[in-house]
Amino acid sequence: MATNDEPAKISCPCCQATLVIDRETLAILYVTEHRVKAGGASFEKSLQDLKDKEKQKSSRFQQAMEEEKQRKALLGKKFQELRKQADTNPDDRPPLRPFDLD
């Protein structure tokens, strides 16, 4: 068990740092930061990953553009078909309203 002479050690739950606090003055004596291991990816690998992501974004954009072109063509065809149908069947048109005759 810690005595009043020994400083208190508190671990931060967020950043995993350790605070060493004097019990009498409640002053922070020092902070030991949590260190992340330096065994990360190399610069070349990170650069290659970034280029791959850029290629993926570009291909997704091109795919979306093609889908939009196809959608636009399909809507155009549907419009033409409905227009033909409206021209051949004048009975399907909405009735005239009284103020349309003025």
C-alpha atoms as one frame of an Amber mdcrd trajectory, in Angstrom:
protein
   0.000   0.000   0.000   1.295   3.470  -0.874   2.209   5.834   1.904   1.631
   9.590   1.941   5.310  10.148   1.140   5.160   8.329  -2.194   3.731  10.113
  -5.261   0.495   8.839  -6.751   0.535   7.297 -10.232  -2.592   7.708 -12.314
  -3.147   6.261 -15.804  -5.230   8.233 -18.304  -7.928   5.997 -19.832  -7.927
   7.966 -23.099  -4.280   8.339 -24.066  -2.732   5.747 -21.720  -0.328   8.370
 -20.289   0.831   8.048 -16.684   0.612  11.074 -14.400   2.780  11.198 -11.285
   1.226  13.488  -8.679   2.609  14.736  -5.366   0.142  13.793  -2.609   0.748
  16.841  -0.429   0.651  19.647  -3.008  -1.426  17.796  -5.618   1.006  19.085
  -8.240   1.873  17.030 -11.291   5.497  15.996 -10.943   5.857  14.507 -14.411
   3.938  12.822 -17.214   4.996   9.671 -18.996   3.341   9.474 -22.401   2.310
   6.176 -23.907   4.608   5.338 -26.796   3.475   3.654 -29.969   5.846   1.129
 -31.457   7.722   2.477 -34.474   7.217  -0.678 -36.532   4.808   1.040 -38.934
   4.679   0.722 -42.683   7.527   1.987 -44.801   7.237   5.154 -46.852   7.232
   3.230 -50.131   4.424   0.938 -48.964   2.380   3.902 -47.744   2.908   5.683
 -51.052   1.866   2.575 -52.995  -1.270   2.225 -50.828  -2.116   5.850 -51.518
  -1.710   5.322 -55.271  -3.899   2.214 -55.137  -6.628   4.122 -53.315  -6.414
   6.881 -55.929  -6.847   4.304 -58.707  -9.861   2.847 -56.906 -11.432   6.288
 -56.573 -10.824   6.981 -60.254 -12.347   3.675 -61.360 -15.374   4.192 -59.096
 -15.861   7.653 -60.561 -15.673   6.305 -64.121 -18.152   3.568 -63.235 -20.556
   6.125 -61.760 -20.247   8.262 -64.896 -21.098   5.267 -67.120 -24.078   4.368
 -64.933 -25.337   7.945 -65.135 -25.032   7.931 -68.937 -26.966   4.669 -69.113
 -29.608   6.039 -66.762 -29.955   9.180 -68.871 -30.353   7.119 -72.064 -32.959
   4.897 -70.397 -34.968   7.892 -69.202 -34.822   9.369 -72.701 -36.175   6.133
 -74.207 -38.955   5.982 -71.620 -39.895   9.584 -72.377 -40.041   8.923 -76.128
 -42.227   5.850 -75.607 -44.629   7.730 -73.366 -44.748  10.604 -75.846 -45.632
   8.195 -78.684 -48.295   6.636 -76.515 -49.765  10.049 -75.686 -49.818  11.023
 -79.376 -51.528   7.804 -80.493 -54.122   7.746 -77.682 -55.594  11.229 -77.347
 -58.379   9.832 -75.143 -55.871   9.249 -72.333 -55.225  12.966 -72.049 -56.662
  14.770 -69.047 -59.978  16.535 -69.668 -59.971  20.227 -70.393 -60.748  22.496
 -67.506 -63.287  25.271 -67.943 -60.703  28.036 -67.713 -58.615  26.325 -70.432
 -61.373  27.195 -72.950 -61.054  30.955 -72.413
